[in-house]
Amino acid sequence: MSETKTVLLTGCTRGIGLEIASLCLRKGWRVIGTARKSSFPENLKSSDLFQGIHADLEDIPSLKSSIYNLISEHQPDVLVNNAGIFIDSDFESDDDSWLNTWDKTMTVNLKSAALLSKWFLQMHLQHETKGIIINIASRASYRGDTQEYAAYAASKAGMVALTKSMARDFSKRGVVAYSIAPGFIETDMAKDAVETLGKDYITRDSVFEDITQPNEVAEMVAFLASGNVPHATGQTFHVNGGSYMI
């Protein structure tokens, strides 16, 4: 069995987050998972190793009394910033609604992840312990997205830059950081796009005929969370079906 770890994971009730949580539990790791309002799936709740909490990442002040206290109390070994939103904001929309979408997207996708990372770092530096930060970014971080999802792409690009910045200063002090940039992943959230655009359209840039499954991202998270590749700190790992290659 793998070394026992405690993983703090945001957004664990579906898609990539659910796959990450489930895999970590199968490895015998403890998982503290968050959701905004969704109920936690039975396979997570039935595990003695799982603790679920509800936290709204858009409500930054409330995180102090929820996630900050969890970090202080449980001192997780791994932080996975997975939760995120993907909201349409066309450049032809009015300025106020366009900026509101940008503010909401940046708060949930980037600002909250940065704050959680800050608290996680401070805890490990204070106790002089090793930690691992894994940020779930997106291929949009590197290749952009369509204009109506520019806020999403910008938030995920900011997450990659945040990861690199933390890695540069804190790796030598025991806390490493990585990004994972998934391409199109076959999740419940993606069903509408598949039904609307068709599988052939979704996979047209891929070197495969099938859509990438969320378990592949979870496997990459588990690999990085193992702590076996600290000198890969700051790097981005691309799981995108070969839709671009770096």
Helices and strands as residue ranges (DSSP letters): E 6-9, H 15-26, E 30-35, H 42-45, E 50-54, H 60-63, H 67-74, E 78-81, H 95-106, I 107-111, H 112-127, E 131-136, H 140-143, G 147-149, H 150-170, G 171-173, E 175-182, G 188-190, H 191-197, H 199-202, H 214-225, G 230-232, E 236-239
